[in-house]
């Protein structure tokens, strides 16, 4: 038996055209789904995490991120409100490591250096809140956990208990990058009216 659709007439077959249309539709649907799925560039995600950390620390009660018994200054007589807290941050990493958006990030490990910007008080004399920090991004506002020594636990031991192995050494030696430190000092001077 000879088929009506020969080698040269395959393009006239209805079955072939249906398959071509289905393939084109599948490719179109895949393109739309891919285009509408929010994906964040790693650098953009890192900047979003930095911004969220900084904002959270600056808006938090200073008691949440004190170290070594430092306390934020009280409102001096004649001033309107509490002095601003100005922070610089450094992100060591976050979990889950494969997070694509800020909403996917559960925990952030990093470092913070904050100054209490009392009016006309220079940076060198400011109360500072500094050290490694862990932020729980699953709560609103994000939870802040700092590393503190106790009577029976040294700072280094406490840090090793709290931080994943891959961030321990960074947390023991790392501070703010020079660009973040320069931005912190500029923002502090502005907040302190200098």
Secondary structure, 3 states (H helix, E strand, C coil): CCCCCCHHHHHHCHHHHHHHHHHHHHHHHHHHHHHHCCCCCHHHHHHHHHHHHHHHHHHCCHHHHCCCCCCCCCCCCCCCCCCEEEEEEEEEEEECCCCCCHHHCCEEEEEEEEEEECCCCCHHHCCEEEEEEEEECCCCCCEEEECCCECCECHHHHHHHHCCHHHHHHHHHCCCCHHHHHHHHHHHHHHCCC
